[in-house]
Amino acid sequence: GNLHLGNYLGAIRNWVSLQHDFESIYCVVDLHAITVHQDPADLRKSTREVAASLIAAGISTEQSILFNQSCVPQHAELAWIFNCVTRLGWLNRMTQFKEKAGKDRENVSVGLFAYPALMAADILVYRATHVPVGEDQVAHVEITREVARRFNNLFGRESEFETKAEKAIKELGGRNSSLYRELRRKFQESGDTVALEKARALVQGNNRITVADRDRLLGFLEGSSVAILPEPQVLLTPTPKLPGLDGRKMSKSYGNTIGLREDPDSVAKKLKTMQTDPARVRRTDVGDPGKCPVWQLHEVYSDDATKRWAEAGCRSAGIGCLECKKPLIDKVVEE
């Protein structure tokens, strides 16, 4: 659906900066969208609008890959394979399914229940190494890691694996072979994740070995099977807590959003009516910024001087709520 200010501040703005440091892949997930009912015409329109908004926000199609999920059928193909690997217990842990299904779980689609398998396919089909998420999304990456781990355990086994892995270590070259063994020992004996990352880099940067040997060596670092799929790491991103117009988290399901494609006059009008500290019934009542959703926007948008002005004016009733909102309206409209 249409993107809003919470999407931008919580994710998109960070994606724009990450594309300068990583080979980045961004996907408009229309297959995920149909886990709940969609009007086909609206879905086609909103898919294009989301792509346009990402480009307008700064995602460069020359620096990064931006595409529509349903145009790459391997996402759905791999998701079905993962459906046959993923365990029901893992899916039952996912809180987002419980929230979206509510009390009427018997009538929701299988797609809504099994969407983490499709999400895992979105990540693992590219053998992605990092997934940029906020803390509330860490569980989604963790289930992807579990899917990769089980897939590797089921399908990465081969006869005489350790013998072949030992032979591959020698192919690294004398110095690199010794370094690989030392790093592997540090990780397996003490869980040294820095050593693990160094060993992975050593293997992936070595041009003397075959692709098969590379996969064997990566798997040998952690266990006794070929690492067909890497376990992606969480790339925690700063996600400011952005309140909606009613003080709750900004969300389309609450109807409290400011859309990225909204007319500036509409944005200003919405912010003027945004909920404030309920204790400030009259202009002369003192307030508490800690209880005011508008203050959370100041934390995101305002400089130190403006925040000091707003906090002092609120606590002393020196300024009214509309005055407090004025610099925010200017900042949000400008952005």
Secondary structure, 3 states (H helix, E strand, C coil): CCCEHHHHHHHHHHHHHHCCCCCCEEEECHHHHCCCCCCHHHHHHHHHHHHHHHHHHCCCCCCCEEEEHHHCCHHHHHHHHHHCCCCHHHHHCCHHHHHHHCCCHHHCCHHHHHHHHHHHHHHHCCCCCEEEECHHHHHHHHHHHHHHHHHHHHHCCCCCHHHHHHHHHHHCCHHHHHHHHHHHHHHHHHCCHHHHHHHHHHHHCCCCCCHHHHHHHHHHHHCCCCCCCCCCEEEECCCCCCECCCCCECCHHHCCCCECCCCHHHHHHHHHCCCCCCCCCCCCCCCCHHHCHHHHHHHHHCCHHHHHHHHHHHHHCCCCHHHHHHHHHHHHHHC
